[in-house]
Amino acid sequence: MRVLVTGGAGYLGSHLVDLLLEHGHEVTVLDNLSTGKADNLAHCLDQVRFVNGTILDEALVDRLVEKVDLVYHLAAAVGVKHIVDRPLDSLLTNARGTEVVLGAAHRWWRKVVVASTSEVYGKTAKIPMAEDDDRVLGSTKVHRWGYSTAKALDEHLVFAYSDLGLPVTAVRYFNSYGPRIDPRGYGSVVAAFMGQALSGQPLTIYGDGTQTRCFTFVDDTVRGTYQAGMSSATDGTAVNLGNPNEITILELADRVRTLVGVDTPLRFISYEERFGKDFEDTGRRVPDITRVQDLLGWEPTVELDEGLGRTLEWWKQTFS
């Protein structure tokens, strides 16, 4: 198949490109390298068509979508700090960009898989989180919920186009991590902890560290994304792609320190000090993966200790 991957130079996107090439597909990547890196595709640039551009360029997106059979839309503004510091850019990229991509897909009638996020659930207390659960959000003055709302709007567009008959799916990611993750810790606590541990710095924890997350190794995340594009089973719906094994941030810090072999201290910082007085966090985030198991037969295969070990090995090979 001829496949377009928006955000294909990013951490997740580049792994998806690898999997697509492995299966013999013809791949075009659209990325403006704002957070993605050309280095992520250096090993396969001779096998893909790379276009340095933005999803906000309607004419460009239209030309690219016309020439493919399938679109994986992963381009987005990500990372809590980025969202809080640059809310307008984030809203425009995440909402308007998806509108542009889906509009082009509708004109040329191309299937689309839209990358969404567990952030759409907000601060709901219902655990585990199932795809049709209510969303629970805070005030519109809190920029954190702007990201959640923009991605939810993406999904509303997905379902609206689905009602018109367009084959389209949303995949909700839960804390993906692995090789090629941004070493600056951009949007990832795993990367932040690993970088700090390897450099002998204190591991920075926001709040008291009792908040929990479920971490999904990149190979599992990308495999589920790929399957959603290659099957019609999830068309017209959203599916969670996450490892349901829950861990506190404190426990994650201990695992990273043990893996790296250091005993650096923990440094606790309040949310207000890091993100401003209006910031809100979610206490728990755990996926219900029943739907994706039933529709695609997907489930995670790489547990945290193995995934952290593979991430550390890549980190050392890349930055040593």
Contacts in CASP RR format, 6 or more apart in sequence:
PFRMAT RR
TARGET T0000
AUTHOR 0000-0000-0000
METHOD contacts of the structure
MODEL  1
MRVLVTGGAGYLGSHLVDLLLEHGHEVTVLDNLSTGKADNLAHCLDQVRF
VNGTILDEALVDRLVEKVDLVYHLAAAVGVKHIVDRPLDSLLTNARGTEV
VLGAAHRWWRKVVVASTSEVYGKTAKIPMAEDDDRVLGSTKVHRWGYSTA
KALDEHLVFAYSDLGLPVTAVRYFNSYGPRIDPRGYGSVVAAFMGQALSG
QPLTIYGDGTQTRCFTFVDDTVRGTYQAGMSSATDGTAVNLGNPNEITIL
ELADRVRTLVGVDTPLRFISYEERFGKDFEDTGRRVPDITRVQDLLGWEP
TVELDEGLGRTLEWWKQTFS
1 25 0 8 1.000
1 26 0 8 1.000
1 68 0 8 1.000
1 69 0 8 1.000
1 70 0 8 1.000
2 25 0 8 1.000
2 26 0 8 1.000
2 28 0 8 1.000
2 67 0 8 1.000
2 68 0 8 1.000
2 69 0 8 1.000
2 70 0 8 1.000
3 20 0 8 1.000
3 25 0 8 1.000
3 26 0 8 1.000
3 27 0 8 1.000
3 28 0 8 1.000
3 68 0 8 1.000
3 69 0 8 1.000
3 70 0 8 1.000
3 71 0 8 1.000
3 72 0 8 1.000
4 27 0 8 1.000
4 28 0 8 1.000
4 29 0 8 1.000
4 30 0 8 1.000
4 64 0 8 1.000
4 65 0 8 1.000
4 68 0 8 1.000
4 70 0 8 1.000
4 71 0 8 1.000
4 72 0 8 1.000
5 13 0 8 1.000
5 16 0 8 1.000
5 17 0 8 1.000
5 20 0 8 1.000
5 27 0 8 1.000
5 28 0 8 1.000
5 29 0 8 1.000
5 30 0 8 1.000
5 71 0 8 1.000
5 72 0 8 1.000
5 74 0 8 1.000
6 30 0 8 1.000
6 31 0 8 1.000
6 55 0 8 1.000
6 71 0 8 1.000
6 72 0 8 1.000
6 73 0 8 1.000
6 74 0 8 1.000
6 75 0 8 1.000
6 101 0 8 1.000
7 13 0 8 1.000
7 29 0 8 1.000
7 30 0 8 1.000
7 31 0 8 1.000
7 36 0 8 1.000
7 74 0 8 1.000
7 75 0 8 1.000
7 76 0 8 1.000
8 14 0 8 1.000
8 16 0 8 1.000
8 17 0 8 1.000
8 29 0 8 1.000
8 30 0 8 1.000
8 31 0 8 1.000
8 36 0 8 1.000
8 40 0 8 1.000
8 41 0 8 1.000
8 74 0 8 1.000
8 75 0 8 1.000
9 29 0 8 1.000
9 31 0 8 1.000
9 33 0 8 1.000
9 36 0 8 1.000
9 37 0 8 1.000
9 38 0 8 1.000
9 40 0 8 1.000
9 41 0 8 1.000
9 50 0 8 1.000
10 31 0 8 1.000
10 35 0 8 1.000
10 36 0 8 1.000
10 37 0 8 1.000
10 40 0 8 1.000
10 74 0 8 1.000
10 180 0 8 1.000
11 36 0 8 1.000
11 40 0 8 1.000
11 176 0 8 1.000
11 178 0 8 1.000
11 180 0 8 1.000
11 181 0 8 1.000
11 182 0 8 1.000
11 218 0 8 1.000
12 74 0 8 1.000
12 115 0 8 1.000
12 173 0 8 1.000
12 176 0 8 1.000
12 218 0 8 1.000
12 221 0 8 1.000
12 222 0 8 1.000
12 225 0 8 1.000
13 40 0 8 1.000
13 72 0 8 1.000
13 74 0 8 1.000
13 222 0 8 1.000
14 40 0 8 1.000
14 41 0 8 1.000
14 180 0 8 1.000
15 179 0 8 1.000
15 180 0 8 1.000
15 218 0 8 1.000
15 219 0 8 1.000
15 221 0 8 1.000
15 222 0 8 1.000
16 72 0 8 1.000
16 74 0 8 1.000
16 222 0 8 1.000
16 225 0 8 1.000
16 226 0 8 1.000
17 27 0 8 1.000
17 29 0 8 1.000
17 41 0 8 1.000
17 44 0 8 1.000
17 48 0 8 1.000
18 44 0 8 1.000
19 222 0 8 1.000
19 223 0 8 1.000
19 226 0 8 1.000
20 27 0 8 1.000
20 226 0 8 1.000
21 27 0 8 1.000
21 44 0 8 1.000
21 47 0 8 1.000
21 48 0 8 1.000
23 226 0 8 1.000
27 47 0 8 1.000
27 48 0 8 1.000
27 49 0 8 1.000
28 48 0 8 1.000
28 49 0 8 1.000
28 50 0 8 1.000
28 51 0 8 1.000
28 64 0 8 1.000
28 67 0 8 1.000
28 68 0 8 1.000
29 41 0 8 1.000
29 48 0 8 1.000
29 49 0 8 1.000
29 50 0 8 1.000
29 51 0 8 1.000
30 51 0 8 1.000
30 53 0 8 1.000
30 55 0 8 1.000
30 60 0 8 1.000
30 61 0 8 1.000
30 64 0 8 1.000
30 75 0 8 1.000
31 50 0 8 1.000
31 51 0 8 1.000
31 52 0 8 1.000
31 53 0 8 1.000
31 75 0 8 1.000
32 52 0 8 1.000
32 53 0 8 1.000
32 54 0 8 1.000
32 75 0 8 1.000
33 52 0 8 1.000
35 77 0 8 1.000
35 78 0 8 1.000
35 82 0 8 1.000
35 182 0 8 1.000
35 186 0 8 1.000
38 45 0 8 1.000
38 50 0 8 1.000
40 180 0 8 1.000
41 48 0 8 1.000
41 50 0 8 1.000
51 60 0 8 1.000
51 64 0 8 1.000
53 60 0 8 1.000
54 60 0 8 1.000
55 61 0 8 1.000
55 73 0 8 1.000
55 75 0 8 1.000
55 93 0 8 1.000
55 97 0 8 1.000
55 98 0 8 1.000
55 100 0 8 1.000
55 101 0 8 1.000
56 92 0 8 1.000
56 93 0 8 1.000
56 96 0 8 1.000
56 97 0 8 1.000
56 100 0 8 1.000
57 100 0 8 1.000
58 100 0 8 1.000
58 104 0 8 1.000
61 100 0 8 1.000
61 101 0 8 1.000
61 104 0 8 1.000
62 104 0 8 1.000
62 107 0 8 1.000
62 108 0 8 1.000
64 104 0 8 1.000
65 71 0 8 1.000
65 101 0 8 1.000
65 104 0 8 1.000
65 105 0 8 1.000
65 107 0 8 1.000
65 108 0 8 1.000
65 110 0 8 1.000
66 104 0 8 1.000
66 108 0 8 1.000
68 110 0 8 1.000
69 110 0 8 1.000
69 111 0 8 1.000
70 110 0 8 1.000
70 111 0 8 1.000
70 112 0 8 1.000
70 113 0 8 1.000
70 229 0 8 1.000
71 101 0 8 1.000
71 105 0 8 1.000
71 110 0 8 1.000
71 111 0 8 1.000
71 112 0 8 1.000
71 113 0 8 1.000
72 112 0 8 1.000
72 113 0 8 1.000
72 115 0 8 1.000
72 225 0 8 1.000
72 229 0 8 1.000
73 98 0 8 1.000
73 101 0 8 1.000
73 102 0 8 1.000
73 112 0 8 1.000
73 113 0 8 1.000
73 114 0 8 1.000
73 115 0 8 1.000
74 115 0 8 1.000
74 225 0 8 1.000
75 93 0 8 1.000
75 97 0 8 1.000
76 93 0 8 1.000
76 94 0 8 1.000
76 115 0 8 1.000
76 151 0 8 1.000
77 83 0 8 1.000
77 86 0 8 1.000
77 89 0 8 1.000
77 90 0 8 1.000
77 93 0 8 1.000
77 94 0 8 1.000
77 147 0 8 1.000
78 186 0 8 1.000
78 187 0 8 1.000
79 186 0 8 1.000
79 187 0 8 1.000
80 144 0 8 1.000
80 147 0 8 1.000
80 187 0 8 1.000
80 275 0 8 1.000
81 186 0 8 1.000
81 187 0 8 1.000
81 274 0 8 1.000
81 275 0 8 1.000
82 90 0 8 1.000
82 186 0 8 1.000
82 187 0 8 1.000
83 90 0 8 1.000
83 143 0 8 1.000
83 144 0 8 1.000
83 146 0 8 1.000
83 147 0 8 1.000
84 143 0 8 1.000
84 144 0 8 1.000
84 275 0 8 1.000
84 276 0 8 1.000
84 279 0 8 1.000
87 143 0 8 1.000
87 146 0 8 1.000
90 146 0 8 1.000
90 147 0 8 1.000
90 150 0 8 1.000
91 146 0 8 1.000
91 150 0 8 1.000
94 147 0 8 1.000
94 150 0 8 1.000
94 151 0 8 1.000
94 153 0 8 1.000
94 154 0 8 1.000
95 150 0 8 1.000
95 153 0 8 1.000
95 154 0 8 1.000
98 114 0 8 1.000
98 153 0 8 1.000
98 154 0 8 1.000
98 157 0 8 1.000
99 157 0 8 1.000
101 112 0 8 1.000
101 114 0 8 1.000
102 112 0 8 1.000
102 114 0 8 1.000
102 157 0 8 1.000
102 158 0 8 1.000
102 161 0 8 1.000
102 166 0 8 1.000
102 168 0 8 1.000
103 161 0 8 1.000
104 110 0 8 1.000
105 111 0 8 1.000
105 112 0 8 1.000
105 161 0 8 1.000
105 166 0 8 1.000
105 168 0 8 1.000
106 161 0 8 1.000
106 164 0 8 1.000
106 166 0 8 1.000
109 166 0 8 1.000
111 166 0 8 1.000
111 167 0 8 1.000
111 168 0 8 1.000
111 229 0 8 1.000
111 235 0 8 1.000
112 158 0 8 1.000
112 161 0 8 1.000
112 166 0 8 1.000
112 167 0 8 1.000
112 168 0 8 1.000
112 169 0 8 1.000
113 168 0 8 1.000
113 169 0 8 1.000
113 170 0 8 1.000
113 171 0 8 1.000
113 225 0 8 1.000
113 228 0 8 1.000
113 229 0 8 1.000
114 154 0 8 1.000
114 155 0 8 1.000
114 158 0 8 1.000
114 168 0 8 1.000
114 169 0 8 1.000
114 170 0 8 1.000
114 171 0 8 1.000
115 170 0 8 1.000
115 171 0 8 1.000
115 173 0 8 1.000
115 225 0 8 1.000
116 151 0 8 1.000
116 154 0 8 1.000
116 155 0 8 1.000
116 170 0 8 1.000
116 171 0 8 1.000
116 172 0 8 1.000
116 173 0 8 1.000
116 238 0 8 1.000
117 147 0 8 1.000
117 148 0 8 1.000
117 151 0 8 1.000
117 172 0 8 1.000
117 173 0 8 1.000
118 129 0 8 1.000
118 172 0 8 1.000
118 173 0 8 1.000
118 174 0 8 1.000
118 175 0 8 1.000
118 240 0 8 1.000
118 242 0 8 1.000
118 285 0 8 1.000
118 287 0 8 1.000
119 147 0 8 1.000
119 148 0 8 1.000
119 151 0 8 1.000
120 135 0 8 1.000
120 148 0 8 1.000
120 151 0 8 1.000
120 152 0 8 1.000
120 155 0 8 1.000
120 172 0 8 1.000
121 129 0 8 1.000
121 133 0 8 1.000
121 135 0 8 1.000
121 136 0 8 1.000
121 148 0 8 1.000
121 282 0 8 1.000
121 285 0 8 1.000
122 135 0 8 1.000
122 136 0 8 1.000
122 137 0 8 1.000
122 138 0 8 1.000
122 145 0 8 1.000
122 148 0 8 1.000
122 282 0 8 1.000
123 136 0 8 1.000
123 137 0 8 1.000
123 138 0 8 1.000
123 280 0 8 1.000
123 281 0 8 1.000
123 282 0 8 1.000
123 283 0 8 1.000
124 133 0 8 1.000
124 134 0 8 1.000
124 135 0 8 1.000
124 136 0 8 1.000
125 136 0 8 1.000
125 284 0 8 1.000
126 133 0 8 1.000
126 134 0 8 1.000
127 284 0 8 1.000
127 286 0 8 1.000
128 244 0 8 1.000
128 286 0 8 1.000
128 287 0 8 1.000
128 288 0 8 1.000
129 240 0 8 1.000
129 285 0 8 1.000
129 286 0 8 1.000
129 287 0 8 1.000
129 288 0 8 1.000
130 240 0 8 1.000
130 288 0 8 1.000
130 290 0 8 1.000
130 291 0 8 1.000
131 172 0 8 1.000
131 237 0 8 1.000
131 238 0 8 1.000
131 239 0 8 1.000
131 240 0 8 1.000
131 288 0 8 1.000
131 291 0 8 1.000
135 148 0 8 1.000
135 152 0 8 1.000
137 145 0 8 1.000
137 148 0 8 1.000
137 149 0 8 1.000
138 145 0 8 1.000
138 280 0 8 1.000
139 145 0 8 1.000
139 278 0 8 1.000
140 146 0 8 1.000
141 278 0 8 1.000
142 278 0 8 1.000
142 279 0 8 1.000
142 280 0 8 1.000
143 278 0 8 1.000
144 275 0 8 1.000
144 279 0 8 1.000
144 280 0 8 1.000
144 281 0 8 1.000
145 280 0 8 1.000
154 170 0 8 1.000
155 170 0 8 1.000
155 238 0 8 1.000
158 168 0 8 1.000
158 169 0 8 1.000
158 170 0 8 1.000
158 236 0 8 1.000
158 238 0 8 1.000
159 236 0 8 1.000
161 168 0 8 1.000
162 168 0 8 1.000
162 235 0 8 1.000
162 236 0 8 1.000
167 232 0 8 1.000
167 235 0 8 1.000
167 236 0 8 1.000
168 235 0 8 1.000
168 236 0 8 1.000
169 228 0 8 1.000
169 229 0 8 1.000
169 234 0 8 1.000
169 235 0 8 1.000
169 236 0 8 1.000
169 237 0 8 1.000
169 238 0 8 1.000
169 239 0 8 1.000
170 237 0 8 1.000
170 238 0 8 1.000
170 239 0 8 1.000
171 224 0 8 1.000
171 225 0 8 1.000
171 228 0 8 1.000
171 234 0 8 1.000
171 238 0 8 1.000
171 239 0 8 1.000
171 241 0 8 1.000
172 238 0 8 1.000
172 239 0 8 1.000
172 240 0 8 1.000
172 241 0 8 1.000
172 287 0 8 1.000
173 216 0 8 1.000
173 221 0 8 1.000
173 241 0 8 1.000
173 242 0 8 1.000
174 213 0 8 1.000
174 214 0 8 1.000
174 215 0 8 1.000
174 216 0 8 1.000
174 240 0 8 1.000
174 241 0 8 1.000
174 242 0 8 1.000
174 243 0 8 1.000
174 285 0 8 1.000
174 287 0 8 1.000
175 188 0 8 1.000
175 189 0 8 1.000
175 190 0 8 1.000
175 213 0 8 1.000
175 214 0 8 1.000
175 215 0 8 1.000
175 216 0 8 1.000
175 242 0 8 1.000
175 285 0 8 1.000
176 215 0 8 1.000
176 216 0 8 1.000
176 217 0 8 1.000
176 218 0 8 1.000
176 221 0 8 1.000
177 188 0 8 1.000
177 190 0 8 1.000
177 191 0 8 1.000
177 215 0 8 1.000
177 216 0 8 1.000
177 217 0 8 1.000
177 218 0 8 1.000
177 307 0 8 1.000
177 308 0 8 1.000
177 311 0 8 1.000
178 190 0 8 1.000
178 217 0 8 1.000
178 218 0 8 1.000
178 307 0 8 1.000
178 310 0 8 1.000
178 311 0 8 1.000
178 314 0 8 1.000
179 218 0 8 1.000
179 310 0 8 1.000
179 311 0 8 1.000
179 314 0 8 1.000
179 315 0 8 1.000
180 218 0 8 1.000
180 314 0 8 1.000
181 188 0 8 1.000
181 190 0 8 1.000
181 191 0 8 1.000
181 218 0 8 1.000
181 311 0 8 1.000
182 188 0 8 1.000
182 191 0 8 1.000
183 191 0 8 1.000
183 195 0 8 1.000
183 315 0 8 1.000
183 318 0 8 1.000
183 319 0 8 1.000
184 191 0 8 1.000
185 191 0 8 1.000
185 192 0 8 1.000
185 195 0 8 1.000
189 213 0 8 1.000
189 249 0 8 1.000
189 252 0 8 1.000
190 215 0 8 1.000
190 252 0 8 1.000
190 256 0 8 1.000
190 308 0 8 1.000
190 311 0 8 1.000
192 203 0 8 1.000
192 204 0 8 1.000
193 203 0 8 1.000
193 252 0 8 1.000
193 253 0 8 1.000
193 256 0 8 1.000
194 256 0 8 1.000
194 260 0 8 1.000
194 308 0 8 1.000
194 311 0 8 1.000
194 312 0 8 1.000
194 315 0 8 1.000
195 201 0 8 1.000
195 315 0 8 1.000
196 202 0 8 1.000
196 203 0 8 1.000
196 204 0 8 1.000
196 264 0 8 1.000
197 203 0 8 1.000
197 256 0 8 1.000
197 257 0 8 1.000
197 260 0 8 1.000
197 261 0 8 1.000
197 262 0 8 1.000
197 264 0 8 1.000
198 260 0 8 1.000
198 262 0 8 1.000
198 315 0 8 1.000
198 316 0 8 1.000
200 262 0 8 1.000
200 264 0 8 1.000
201 264 0 8 1.000
202 264 0 8 1.000
202 265 0 8 1.000
202 266 0 8 1.000
202 267 0 8 1.000
203 253 0 8 1.000
203 256 0 8 1.000
203 257 0 8 1.000
203 264 0 8 1.000
203 265 0 8 1.000
203 266 0 8 1.000
203 267 0 8 1.000
204 267 0 8 1.000
204 269 0 8 1.000
205 249 0 8 1.000
205 250 0 8 1.000
205 253 0 8 1.000
205 266 0 8 1.000
205 267 0 8 1.000
205 268 0 8 1.000
205 269 0 8 1.000
206 249 0 8 1.000
206 268 0 8 1.000
206 269 0 8 1.000
206 270 0 8 1.000
206 271 0 8 1.000
206 274 0 8 1.000
206 275 0 8 1.000
206 281 0 8 1.000
207 268 0 8 1.000
207 269 0 8 1.000
207 270 0 8 1.000
207 271 0 8 1.000
207 281 0 8 1.000
208 268 0 8 1.000
209 248 0 8 1.000
209 249 0 8 1.000
209 250 0 8 1.000
209 268 0 8 1.000
210 248 0 8 1.000
210 249 0 8 1.000
210 250 0 8 1.000
210 283 0 8 1.000
211 248 0 8 1.000
211 249 0 8 1.000
211 281 0 8 1.000
211 282 0 8 1.000
211 283 0 8 1.000
211 284 0 8 1.000
212 246 0 8 1.000
212 247 0 8 1.000
212 248 0 8 1.000
212 249 0 8 1.000
212 283 0 8 1.000
212 284 0 8 1.000
212 285 0 8 1.000
212 286 0 8 1.000
213 246 0 8 1.000
213 247 0 8 1.000
213 249 0 8 1.000
213 252 0 8 1.000
213 285 0 8 1.000
214 242 0 8 1.000
214 243 0 8 1.000
214 244 0 8 1.000
214 245 0 8 1.000
214 246 0 8 1.000
214 247 0 8 1.000
214 285 0 8 1.000
214 286 0 8 1.000
214 287 0 8 1.000
215 243 0 8 1.000
215 247 0 8 1.000
215 252 0 8 1.000
215 304 0 8 1.000
216 241 0 8 1.000
216 242 0 8 1.000
216 243 0 8 1.000
216 300 0 8 1.000
217 243 0 8 1.000
217 300 0 8 1.000
217 302 0 8 1.000
217 306 0 8 1.000
217 307 0 8 1.000
217 310 0 8 1.000
219 301 0 8 1.000
219 302 0 8 1.000
220 241 0 8 1.000
220 242 0 8 1.000
220 243 0 8 1.000
220 300 0 8 1.000
220 301 0 8 1.000
220 302 0 8 1.000
221 241 0 8 1.000
221 242 0 8 1.000
223 298 0 8 1.000
224 241 0 8 1.000
224 292 0 8 1.000
224 296 0 8 1.000
224 298 0 8 1.000
225 241 0 8 1.000
227 296 0 8 1.000
227 297 0 8 1.000
227 298 0 8 1.000
228 234 0 8 1.000
228 239 0 8 1.000
228 296 0 8 1.000
231 295 0 8 1.000
231 296 0 8 1.000
233 295 0 8 1.000
233 296 0 8 1.000
234 292 0 8 1.000
234 295 0 8 1.000
234 296 0 8 1.000
237 291 0 8 1.000
237 295 0 8 1.000
239 291 0 8 1.000
239 292 0 8 1.000
239 295 0 8 1.000
239 296 0 8 1.000
240 287 0 8 1.000
240 288 0 8 1.000
240 289 0 8 1.000
240 291 0 8 1.000
240 292 0 8 1.000
241 287 0 8 1.000
241 289 0 8 1.000
241 292 0 8 1.000
241 298 0 8 1.000
242 287 0 8 1.000
242 289 0 8 1.000
242 300 0 8 1.000
243 287 0 8 1.000
243 300 0 8 1.000
243 303 0 8 1.000
243 304 0 8 1.000
244 286 0 8 1.000
244 287 0 8 1.000
244 288 0 8 1.000
244 289 0 8 1.000
244 300 0 8 1.000
245 303 0 8 1.000
245 304 0 8 1.000
246 284 0 8 1.000
246 286 0 8 1.000
247 255 0 8 1.000
247 304 0 8 1.000
250 266 0 8 1.000
253 266 0 8 1.000
255 304 0 8 1.000
255 305 0 8 1.000
255 308 0 8 1.000
256 308 0 8 1.000
257 263 0 8 1.000
257 264 0 8 1.000
259 305 0 8 1.000
259 308 0 8 1.000
259 309 0 8 1.000
259 312 0 8 1.000
260 312 0 8 1.000
271 279 0 8 1.000
271 280 0 8 1.000
271 281 0 8 1.000
272 279 0 8 1.000
289 298 0 8 1.000
289 299 0 8 1.000
289 300 0 8 1.000
292 298 0 8 1.000
292 299 0 8 1.000
293 299 0 8 1.000
302 310 0 8 1.000
END
